[in-house]
Amino acid sequence: MAHVVIIMGSQSDEPTIAPCAEILRELGVPFVMTVSSAHRTPERTEALVAQEEAAGARVFICAAGMAAHLAGSVAARTLRPVIGIPVTGSALGGMDALLSTVQMPPGFPVATMALDKAGARNAAWLAAQILALEDAALADRLAAARRKMREAVISAGEEMRRNYA
């Protein structure tokens, strides 16, 4: 059973969204990743949300560029948390996707991340934090990962201090 469902609007988004999958994998969070389009395959998107929700999905992560209606389309079809990753894909440098993802009507929220790989990483972290509310073992893994990040910063600072002393 996948706890997190990652849906990309296009297969070409996979290299941008891959860091999301990597972090979920490292944290031991079950997930599936697929492609569906709010515009090209709206019926597939609707069926996918229903199918994955029935199978136990707890969080949806949606990545799309340009008009970026995928996250909103999914949010309209589920009460589960939806996290949106706007993807750079037009002459507007991703601003179109960012604004389309963040501007949702009341009652249909999408937790909107930063553009591209930075957003993909934080989408994984946020999904894991949501799941950790009911999973103490995952909460422990998240805390350990944060300790590791802190230790890496401290170590880098000490090394830099030694190198420039």
Backbone torsions as a table, in degrees:
resi	resn	phi	psi	omega
1	MET	NA	128.7	178.1
2	ALA	-88.9	126.5	176.5
3	HIS	-82.0	-28.6	-178.1
4	VAL	-122.2	135.3	176.0
5	VAL	-116.3	120.4	177.4
6	ILE	-102.7	121.6	179.1
7	ILE	-120.5	125.4	176.3
8	MET	-106.5	145.3	178.7
9	GLY	-72.2	-19.8	-178.2
10	SER	-152.6	145.5	177.2
11	GLN	-61.0	-27.1	-179.8
12	SER	-66.2	-14.0	177.9
13	ASP	-80.4	-10.7	-174.1
14	GLU	-54.5	-47.3	179.7
15	PRO	-60.7	-31.3	179.6
16	THR	-73.8	-34.7	-174.6
17	ILE	-93.1	-12.8	-178.5
18	ALA	-51.8	-38.4	178.6
19	PRO	-58.8	-28.7	176.8
20	CYS	-62.5	-48.9	179.3
21	ALA	-63.2	-39.8	-179.9
22	GLU	-60.9	-44.0	-179.2
23	ILE	-67.7	-44.1	178.1
24	LEU	-59.6	-41.8	178.8
25	ARG	-62.1	-46.0	179.4
26	GLU	-61.2	-34.5	-179.5
27	LEU	-84.7	-4.7	179.5
28	GLY	74.6	30.2	179.4
29	VAL	-95.8	119.6	178.7
30	PRO	-65.8	134.8	-179.2
31	PHE	-150.0	162.4	169.2
32	VAL	-128.3	153.0	178.8
33	MET	-132.2	134.3	-177.8
34	THR	-150.7	179.9	179.4
35	VAL	-121.6	133.0	171.7
36	SER	-157.7	147.9	-175.6
37	SER	-116.0	135.2	176.2
38	ALA	-62.8	-28.0	-175.9
39	HIS	-102.4	-45.0	-175.5
40	ARG	-80.2	-31.6	-177.8
41	THR	-136.4	58.6	-177.2
42	PRO	-61.6	-35.2	178.8
43	GLU	-66.3	-40.8	177.6
44	ARG	-62.7	-43.2	179.8
45	THR	-59.8	-47.2	179.8
46	GLU	-61.6	-45.9	180.0
47	ALA	-65.1	-39.0	179.8
48	LEU	-62.1	-45.1	179.2
49	VAL	-60.9	-47.5	-179.3
50	ALA	-62.8	-43.5	-179.1
51	GLN	-63.6	-48.2	-177.0
52	GLU	-70.5	-35.7	176.8
53	GLU	-64.0	-43.9	178.3
54	ALA	-63.2	-29.5	179.9
55	ALA	-83.4	-3.2	175.4
56	GLY	110.5	8.3	178.8
57	ALA	-57.8	137.9	-178.9
58	ARG	-108.9	-28.3	-177.3
59	VAL	-142.0	139.0	174.4
60	PHE	-110.8	135.1	173.7
61	ILE	-117.4	126.1	-176.4
62	CYS	-123.6	131.8	-179.8
63	ALA	-124.2	127.3	179.0
64	ALA	-156.5	155.5	177.6
65	GLY	-113.4	-177.6	179.3
66	MET	54.4	-115.2	-178.5
67	ALA	-65.1	-28.4	171.6
68	ALA	49.7	48.8	-179.7
69	HIS	-88.9	-0.3	-174.5
70	LEU	-61.3	-49.8	-178.1
71	ALA	-61.2	-42.2	178.2
72	GLY	-65.6	-37.9	178.2
73	SER	-64.2	-41.2	177.7
74	VAL	-68.7	-43.6	179.5
75	ALA	-59.4	-30.8	179.1
76	ALA	-71.4	-14.3	-173.9
77	ARG	-114.9	4.9	-179.0
78	THR	-148.9	156.7	171.4
79	LEU	-99.1	-1.4	177.5
80	ARG	-73.5	155.4	176.3
81	PRO	-60.9	139.0	176.7
82	VAL	-120.9	128.8	178.2
83	ILE	-113.3	128.2	-178.6
84	GLY	-106.8	137.0	175.0
85	ILE	-117.1	106.4	175.9
86	PRO	-73.5	136.9	-176.1
87	VAL	-115.9	133.1	176.3
88	THR	-65.7	126.7	-178.3
89	GLY	-159.8	10.9	-178.8
90	SER	-142.7	179.6	178.4
91	ALA	-66.9	-10.9	-179.6
92	LEU	-88.1	4.9	173.7
93	GLY	66.1	25.7	177.6
94	GLY	92.8	-10.2	179.8
95	MET	-63.5	-34.8	177.4
96	ASP	-62.4	-45.7	179.9
97	ALA	-66.7	-41.3	179.3
98	LEU	-60.4	-49.5	-178.1
99	LEU	-67.5	-37.0	178.2
100	SER	-65.8	-33.5	-177.7
101	THR	-79.6	-38.3	-174.2
102	VAL	-82.7	-26.4	-174.9
103	GLN	-90.8	81.0	-179.7
104	MET	-106.0	149.3	178.2
105	PRO	-71.7	155.0	179.5
106	PRO	-53.7	136.5	178.8
107	GLY	94.4	-8.2	-179.4
108	PHE	-130.8	61.8	-173.3
109	PRO	-71.6	149.0	170.2
110	VAL	-129.7	121.7	175.5
111	ALA	-74.4	108.4	-171.6
112	THR	-96.0	127.5	180.0
113	MET	-94.5	179.7	175.4
114	ALA	-69.8	170.1	177.9
115	LEU	-67.2	145.0	164.5
116	ASP	60.4	-139.0	-171.4
117	LYS	-63.3	-35.5	177.1
118	ALA	-62.5	-42.4	177.4
119	GLY	-67.1	-37.5	178.3
120	ALA	-61.6	-42.9	178.8
121	ARG	-63.0	-49.0	-177.9
122	ASN	-68.7	-27.3	174.9
123	ALA	-62.0	-41.8	178.0
124	ALA	-64.3	-45.2	179.7
125	TRP	-61.9	-43.5	-179.4
126	LEU	-66.6	-42.5	177.3
127	ALA	-59.1	-43.7	179.4
128	ALA	-64.4	-39.6	178.5
129	GLN	-64.5	-39.1	177.5
130	ILE	-62.2	-47.2	-179.7
131	LEU	-66.5	-32.0	-177.9
132	ALA	-67.8	-15.4	176.1
133	LEU	-59.7	-27.5	-179.1
134	GLU	-121.1	12.8	-176.5
135	ASP	-138.9	95.7	-175.8
136	ALA	-62.8	-35.7	179.4
137	ALA	-65.1	-40.4	177.0
138	LEU	-66.6	-40.0	176.6
139	ALA	-58.4	-39.8	177.2
140	ASP	-64.4	-41.1	179.0
141	ARG	-65.7	-38.5	176.2
142	LEU	-62.9	-45.3	179.3
143	ALA	-61.7	-40.6	178.4
144	ALA	-64.7	-40.4	179.4
145	ALA	-64.4	-40.0	178.4
146	ARG	-67.1	-39.4	176.2
147	ARG	-60.0	-42.6	179.3
148	LYS	-61.4	-41.0	177.5
149	MET	-63.4	-45.2	178.8
150	ARG	-60.5	-45.0	-179.8
151	GLU	-61.8	-37.7	178.9
152	ALA	-64.7	-40.0	178.4
153	VAL	-66.5	-44.5	179.5
154	ILE	-62.1	-44.2	179.5
155	SER	-62.3	-43.5	179.3
156	ALA	-64.1	-39.9	178.2
157	GLY	-63.6	-42.9	178.5
158	GLU	-65.9	-40.4	178.3
159	GLU	-63.9	-43.8	179.3
160	MET	-63.2	-40.3	179.2
161	ARG	-61.2	-43.0	178.3
162	ARG	-64.5	-40.9	-177.1
163	ASN	-68.2	-25.1	-177.2
164	TYR	-115.0	18.0	179.2
165	ALA	-79.9	NA	NA
